[in-house]
Amino acid sequence: MNVPYRTKTGLEIGKYYQKDTRPEISEDMEVIQSILLGDYKSIRRKNFEMAMYFIVLFAIIFIAMAFSK
């Protein structure tokens, strides 16, 4: 039921347009799917990345406080 828009000159805009039928997978859905499939590598990697982020953040704060005196 794709009804194109017709201009005055007869040009049909959107005649062959089709909506994307692929589902969009969010990060939460990906985690749930990996748990159900028994693939914990992606979860461990995300936890490792988050831990490294906080370690680097605390190190930067500590260094900034040490040099501020």
C-alpha positions in Angstrom: 0.0 0.0 0.0 2.7 2.4 -1.1 1.0 5.5 -2.6 3.5 7.8 -4.2 3.2 11.6 -4.3 2.5 12.9 -7.8 3.9 16.3 -8.8 2.3 18.6 -11.4 4.8 17.3 -14.0 3.8 13.7 -13.3 6.9 12.7 -11.3 6.0 10.1 -8.7 8.0 10.6 -5.5 8.3 7.6 -3.3 7.0 5.1 -5.7 9.6 2.4 -5.0 10.2 3.3 -1.3 10.2 0.4 1.1 10.5 0.6 4.9 13.5 -1.1 6.5 12.3 -4.4 7.8 15.4 -5.2 9.9 14.8 -5.0 13.6 16.9 -2.5 15.6 18.7 -4.3 18.4 19.5 -2.3 21.4 22.4 -2.9 23.8 20.1 -4.4 26.4 18.6 -6.8 23.9 22.1 -7.8 22.8 23.1 -8.6 26.4 20.0 -10.6 27.0 20.6 -12.5 23.8 24.2 -13.3 24.7 23.2 -14.5 28.1 20.6 -16.8 26.6 23.1 -18.1 24.1 25.7 -18.6 26.8 28.2 -16.2 25.3 29.6 -14.2 28.2 32.6 -12.8 26.3 30.8 -9.6 25.3 29.6 -9.0 28.8 33.0 -9.6 30.3 34.5 -7.2 27.7 32.0 -4.5 28.6 32.7 -4.9 32.3 36.5 -4.8 31.6 36.1 -1.6 29.5 34.0 0.0 32.3 36.5 -1.0 35.0 39.4 0.4 32.9 37.5 3.7 32.4 37.1 4.2 36.1 40.7 3.2 36.9 41.9 5.8 34.4 39.5 8.4 35.6 40.6 7.9 39.3 44.2 8.0 38.2 43.8 11.3 36.4 42.0 12.8 39.4 44.7 11.5 41.8 47.5 12.9 39.6 45.7 16.3 39.2 45.3 16.5 43.0 48.9 15.5 43.6 50.2 18.2 41.3 47.8 20.9 42.5 49.6 21.2 45.9 
